[in-house]
Structures are given as C-alpha cells and as structure tokens.
C-alpha cells in the first residue's frame, strides 16, 4: 500500500485545498432540475422528483472555509471544536426538516402525497447541504474566535 499514514496513525494537519473550490457549491442549483419535468409533463406521465436531492450540493460551499483552514494542526482543541460544530450543524438541519414537515402538514395543509414527497426530498437535500456547510463554517469560527 502506498498510503501516507499507516493503519494506526492519524493525520496531524488538515488537508490542503484551495478556497476557490467553494464555488462548487453552485452545483446545488442543479436541485432545481427536479422542478423542470413539471413544466414538460404530458398527461399520464408522473415526473420523478429525485433530482431535488441535488440541493445537497450546496454543502460544497463549505470547501471555502475548509480551504481557509488548510494546514491547520489537528490537536485536542481542534477535535473538540469539530465535534461541537458538527453537533450544532446537525441540530439546525434536523430542526429545519422537522419544522418544514410539521408546518406543511398543519399550517399549509398539504394533503397531496406527491407534493409532500417533493417538498420533503427538497428539504432533506437542502438540510444535508446546510449541515455540511455549517460544519465547516462553525469550525472556522470556533478555531479563529470570530
């Protein structure tokens, strides 16, 4: 094997990437492709809503903050901040999913299962991308004390 680290050894510095890779977050706009079949639907053909999951690509905006943290030493404080950032980001994403599901059923009274499916797929994809982005953003904030 030509690995940089052996099985028991962990990296001591974060990986080096360019902050310009954060522009890949615009791939999240491809999630709107899930709404296109609705405009071109013929009678009897049910469009597939699964391209909506591409909203998760908004998480690639986190590469900007990961790039700004390139070469940072991984120590106990870094690992504690990383765990804290992950917990906060996942809490925000889960709250978003639950809030949209409850609001759509109660306040907006969406009873059509197909509309509800499209909504939940889009929200879950977006919440996943938001979680990925927030993990990197919060880690950057915690590490730099901003």
C-alpha positions in Angstrom: 0.0 0.0 0.0 1.2 3.5 -0.8 -0.6 5.3 2.0 0.8 8.4 3.6 -0.3 7.1 7.0 -0.2 3.6 8.4 -3.3 1.9 9.9 -2.9 3.3 13.4 -1.5 6.7 12.5 -3.8 9.7 12.1 -3.1 12.9 10.2 -1.7 15.8 12.3 -2.7 18.6 9.9 -5.8 19.3 7.9 -5.7 18.7 4.1 -4.6 21.4 1.8 -7.3 22.6 -0.7 -8.0 25.9 -2.4 -10.8 28.0 -1.0 -11.9 28.5 -4.6 -13.3 25.0 -4.5 -16.2 26.6 -2.5 -17.6 27.7 -5.9 -18.6 24.1 -6.4 -21.5 25.0 -4.1 -23.3 26.5 -7.1 -23.9 22.8 -8.2 -26.6 22.9 -5.6 -28.6 25.0 -8.1 -29.0 21.7 -10.0 -31.6 20.8 -7.5 -34.0 23.0 -9.4 -33.8 20.4 -12.2 -36.3 18.4 -10.2 -39.0 21.1 -10.9 -38.4 21.0 -14.7 -40.4 17.8 -15.5 -43.4 19.6 -14.0 -43.3 22.1 -16.9 -42.9 19.4 -19.6 -45.3 16.8 -18.2 -47.6 15.1 -20.6 -50.9 13.7 -19.4 -50.4 10.3 -17.6 -46.7 10.7 -17.0 -45.6 11.3 -13.4 -42.4 13.2 -13.2 -39.7 11.8 -10.9 -38.8 14.3 -8.1 -35.5 12.8 -7.1 -33.3 15.4 -8.8 -34.4 17.6 -5.9 -31.8 15.8 -3.8 -29.1 17.7 -5.7 -29.8 20.6 -3.3 -27.3 18.8 -1.0 -24.6 20.1 -3.3 -25.0 23.5 -1.6 -22.8 21.8 1.1 -19.8 22.3 -1.3 -19.7 25.9 -0.2 -18.1 24.6 2.9 -14.9 23.9 0.8 -14.3 27.7 1.1 -13.9 27.5 4.9 -12.1 24.2 4.7 -9.6 25.8 2.3 -9.1 28.7 4.7 -8.3 26.1 7.4 -5.8 24.3 5.2 -2.7 23.1 7.0 -4.2 23.7 10.5 -2.7 21.4 13.2 -5.2 18.9 14.5 -5.0 18.9 18.2 -7.4 18.3 21.1 -8.9 21.8 20.8 -9.4 21.3 17.0 -11.2 18.0 17.6 -13.4 19.4 20.3 -14.4 22.3 18.1 -15.0 19.9 15.2 -17.4 17.8 17.4 -19.1 21.0 18.7 -19.6 22.3 15.1 -20.9 19.0 13.9 -23.4 18.8 16.7 -24.7 22.3 16.2 -24.9 21.9 12.4 -26.8 18.6 12.6 -29.2 20.1 15.2 -30.0 23.0 12.9 -30.6 20.7 9.9 -32.8 18.3 11.9 -34.8 21.3 13.2 -35.3 22.5 9.7 -36.6 19.2 8.5 -39.0 18.7 11.4 -40.2 22.3 11.2 -41.0 22.1 7.4 -42.7 18.8 7.8 -44.9 20.0 10.7 -45.7 23.3 9.0 -46.5 21.8 5.7 -49.0 19.4 7.3 -50.6 21.8 9.8 -50.3 25.4 8.7 -50.1 24.9 4.9 -52.4 21.8 5.0 -50.6 19.9 2.2 -52.7 16.8 1.7 -51.3 15.7 -1.7 -48.7 13.0 -1.0 -46.9 13.7 -4.2 -46.4 17.4 -3.3 -45.4 16.4 0.2 -42.8 13.9 -1.2 -41.3 16.6 -3.5 -41.2 19.1 -0.6 -39.6 16.6 1.8 -37.0 15.5 -0.7 -36.0 19.1 -1.4 -35.9 20.0 2.2 -33.8 16.9 3.2 -31.4 17.6 0.4 -31.1 21.2 1.4 -30.7 20.3 5.1 -28.0 17.9 4.3 -26.1 20.5 2.3 -26.7 23.1 5.0 -25.3 20.7 7.6 -22.1 20.1 5.6 -21.6 23.8 5.1 -22.4 24.8 8.7 -19.9 22.2 10.0 -17.1 23.8 8.1 -18.2 27.4 8.8 -18.7 26.9 12.5 -15.4 25.0 12.8 -13.7 28.0 11.1 -15.5 30.4 13.5 -14.6 28.4 16.6 -11.0 28.0 15.6 -10.4 31.6 14.8 -12.6 33.0 17.6 -14.6 35.3 15.3 
